[in-house]
Amino acid sequence: MAQAIHVPAARIKDILHGSQEITADISLRLAKFFGVSDSYFFNLQSDIDLRDAKKHLSRDLSAIKLFTEVQAKNK
């Protein structure tokens, strides 16, 4: 696959092992190779990033009040 999309095999291995993220460049190459939308793999990476951030920030996020709650409190 790496040869077919013109990238080093180590780059694909790093993505599969989670030590490198899917960039726009790789997303476009993989999309062309697999015949899916240009954003398919990029969106997968975004989903992973959001999941990881949510896990990391769970305590902070739980302390944030909704805008409507803050607004009602300030009236």
Secondary structure, DSSP 8 states (H G I E B T S, - for coil): -TTTTTS-HHHHHHHHTTSS---HHHHHHHHHHHT--TTHHHHHHHHHHHHHHHHHTHHHHHT---HHHHHHHT-
